[in-house]
Amino acid sequence: MAVAECIQVSPEMTALIGACRIEGALPVEPVLLHFDLGEQPLVRIRPQAQDMAADGGITLLVSRIACARLFAHDGNEGDYHLPSELRLIALAIRDCAMEASARTTYRGCKAVELFCETFRLLKSEALVPAREDGALSLADARRLVAARRLIDEQWQEKLTIDLIARSCGLNRVKLSRGFRAMFDCTVATALAERRLHEASRMLRTTDRPISSIGYDSGYLNNAAFSRAFARRFGLSPSDYRAARIAA
């Protein structure tokens, strides 16, 4: 395999441009960020770089300590669709046509920008997860993320699967199947979890009547709310509130 151009940006970061075998001097305990610029652009994040190869594109090897210090990254791995703003930075690094000394400096600076922007988007949950089988297009994945955001932000509204599907530009079947594939739960489960989470917060932080909290959480009667809450938290709403006050 051809040797990539290797740039030691700092003791905590090395950038590799092109196809390569990852070996030699690396940052301590490096996290790998690989930006695949092929037909299906992806960013792959791996908690370690040993015995991995980069098949072109841009590869950043960044000290785990730096990732944790700057962005509280816990070492989780994942594959994400490469958004246009990150792709443009990666292409600028790959296609830089400056003279050698200027090119190295430019690429090093852009590598820092690429690293920071990637983790900024990751931290804000703006990166869209990519399925391994490629069954979800980037457009559909973004619509599913929008559906999840709608649930998280408008959980108090009378949300139905049909309403969520229309709001996000998906049909009912694609929403249901894609949601389960991406988030490993049903739309109904995600909505119930969000509402119960908010109910638990209100029980902890307000003195509102339990029946009122249950109604705002989408339950038409107190018995249904109490059963759902107890299944989720192991206590009835009244016992949960009492335990929190006692603590």
C-alpha positions in Angstrom: 0.0 0.0 0.0 1.3 3.4 -0.9 2.6 5.7 1.8 0.4 8.7 2.6 1.7 12.1 3.2 2.1 12.3 6.9 1.9 15.6 8.8 2.7 15.8 12.5 0.4 18.7 13.4 1.3 18.5 17.1 2.4 15.9 19.6 -1.3 15.1 20.0 -2.3 15.0 16.3 -1.0 13.4 13.1 -2.7 13.8 9.8 -2.5 11.3 6.9 -3.5 12.2 3.3 -4.1 9.4 0.9 -4.0 5.6 1.1 -1.7 4.3 3.8 -0.9 1.7 6.5 -1.2 3.3 9.9 2.1 2.6 11.6 5.2 4.4 12.9 5.2 7.3 15.4 1.7 8.1 16.5 0.1 10.2 19.3 -0.3 8.4 22.6 -3.5 6.2 22.6 -4.7 7.7 19.3 -8.4 8.0 18.4 -8.9 7.5 14.6 -11.0 9.8 12.5 -11.2 8.7 8.9 -12.9 10.8 6.3 -13.9 8.7 3.3 -14.4 10.9 0.2 -15.7 8.2 -2.1 -19.1 7.7 -3.6 -20.7 7.3 -0.1 -18.8 9.9 1.9 -18.5 8.9 5.6 -16.6 9.9 8.7 -15.5 6.9 10.8 -14.5 7.3 14.4 -12.6 4.5 16.1 -11.3 4.4 19.7 -7.9 3.0 18.6 -5.8 3.0 15.4 -3.8 -0.2 15.7 -3.8 -2.5 12.7 -6.1 -0.3 10.7 -5.6 0.9 7.2 -6.8 4.1 5.5 -7.9 3.5 1.9 -7.5 7.1 0.8 -9.2 10.3 1.9 -8.1 12.0 5.1 -7.1 10.3 8.4 -6.6 12.1 11.7 -5.0 10.4 14.6 -5.6 12.4 17.8 -4.6 11.6 21.3 -7.4 10.2 23.4 -6.4 12.7 26.1 -6.9 15.6 23.7 -10.3 14.3 22.6 -11.4 14.0 26.2 -9.9 17.4 27.3 -11.3 19.4 24.4 -14.6 17.7 23.7 -15.3 15.2 26.5 -15.1 12.4 24.0 -15.5 9.1 25.8 -13.9 6.9 23.1 -17.1 5.7 21.5 -16.9 4.6 17.9 -19.3 5.1 15.0 -19.9 5.7 11.3 -21.6 8.9 10.2 -22.7 10.4 6.9 -20.1 13.1 6.0 -21.9 16.5 5.9 -20.9 19.0 3.2 -19.2 21.3 5.6 -16.8 18.6 6.7 -16.3 17.3 3.2 -15.3 20.7 1.9 -12.6 20.9 4.6 -11.3 17.4 3.9 -11.2 18.2 0.1 -9.3 21.4 0.8 -6.7 19.3 2.6 -6.5 16.6 0.0 -6.4 18.9 -3.1 -4.2 21.6 -1.8 -1.8 22.7 -4.6 0.5 25.0 -2.7 4.3 24.7 -2.7 5.6 22.1 -0.3 6.4 24.2 2.8 3.2 26.2 2.5 1.1 23.1 1.8 2.3 21.4 5.0 1.4 24.4 7.1 -2.0 24.8 5.3 -2.9 21.2 5.7 -1.9 21.2 9.3 -4.2 24.1 10.1 -7.1 22.7 8.1 -6.6 19.3 10.0 -7.2 21.1 13.3 -10.3 22.8 11.8 -11.5 19.4 10.6 -11.0 17.8 14.0 -12.7 20.6 15.9 -15.7 20.8 13.5 -16.2 17.1 13.6 -16.4 16.9 17.3 -18.5 20.1 17.5 -21.1 18.4 15.2 -20.8 15.2 17.1 -21.4 16.9 20.4 -24.4 18.7 19.1 -25.8 15.5 17.6 -25.7 17.0 14.1 -23.9 14.1 12.6 -26.2 11.5 11.0 -25.4 7.9 11.9 -24.8 5.6 8.8 -26.1 2.1 8.8 -23.6 -0.6 7.9 -25.8 -2.1 5.1 -26.2 1.4 3.5 -30.0 0.9 3.4 -30.7 4.4 4.5 -29.8 7.3 2.2 -28.3 10.5 3.7 -31.6 12.3 2.9 -33.7 9.7 4.7 -31.3 9.5 7.6 -31.6 13.3 8.0 -35.4 13.0 7.9 -35.3 10.4 10.7 -33.0 12.6 12.8 -35.6 15.4 12.2 -38.3 13.0 13.4 -36.4 12.3 16.6 -35.8 16.0 17.2 -39.5 16.7 16.7 -40.3 14.1 19.4 -37.6 15.6 21.7 -38.8 19.2 21.2 -42.6 18.8 20.8 -43.3 15.9 23.1 -46.2 17.9 24.7 -48.1 18.1 21.4 -50.5 15.4 20.2 -48.0 13.6 18.0 -49.0 10.7 15.9 -46.9 8.5 13.6 -48.8 10.0 10.6 -48.2 13.6 11.8 -44.5 13.0 12.4 -44.1 11.2 9.0 -45.7 14.2 7.2 -43.7 16.7 9.1 -40.4 15.0 8.2 -41.2 14.1 4.6 -41.4 10.3 5.1 -44.2 7.9 4.6 -45.5 5.9 7.6 -43.7 2.7 6.7 -40.3 4.3 6.0 -40.6 6.2 9.2 -41.4 3.2 11.3 -38.8 0.9 9.8 -36.1 3.5 9.5 -36.7 4.8 13.1 -36.3 1.3 14.5 -33.1 0.7 12.4 -31.5 3.9 13.4 -32.5 4.3 17.0 -33.3 0.7 18.0 -36.8 1.5 19.2 -40.2 2.3 17.9 -41.5 5.9 17.4 -44.1 5.2 20.1 -41.4 4.0 22.5 -39.2 7.1 21.9 -42.2 9.4 22.5 -43.2 7.6 25.7 -39.7 7.7 27.0 -39.3 11.4 26.3 -42.7 12.2 28.0 -41.9 10.0 31.1 -38.5 11.6 31.4 -40.1 15.1 31.4 -42.7 13.8 33.9 -39.9 12.7 36.2 -38.3 16.1 36.0 -41.5 17.9 36.8 -42.1 15.5 39.8 -38.6 16.4 41.1 -38.7 20.1 40.5 -42.3 21.3 40.8 -45.2 20.9 43.2 -47.8 20.5 40.4 -50.5 17.9 40.9 -49.6 14.5 39.7 -52.7 14.3 37.6 -51.8 17.5 35.8 -48.3 16.2 35.0 -49.7 13.0 33.7 -52.1 14.8 31.5 -49.3 17.0 30.1 -47.3 13.8 29.4 -50.0 12.4 27.2 -52.0 10.2 29.6 -55.7 10.8 29.8 -56.2 9.3 33.2 -54.0 9.0 36.3 -54.1 5.2 36.5 -52.6 4.9 33.0 -49.9 7.4 33.9 -49.1 5.7 37.2 -48.8 2.3 35.5 -46.5 3.6 32.7 -44.4 5.6 35.2 -44.0 2.6 37.5 -42.9 0.4 34.6 -40.2 2.9 33.7 -38.9 4.0 37.1 -40.0 1.2 39.4 -42.0 3.6 41.6 -45.4 5.2 41.4 -45.3 9.0 40.6 -46.3 9.8 44.2 -43.6 7.5 45.7 -41.0 8.8 43.3 -41.8 12.4 44.3 -41.7 11.4 48.0 -38.4 9.7 47.6 -36.8 12.6 45.9 -38.0 15.0 48.6 -36.7 12.7 51.3 -33.3 12.6 49.6 
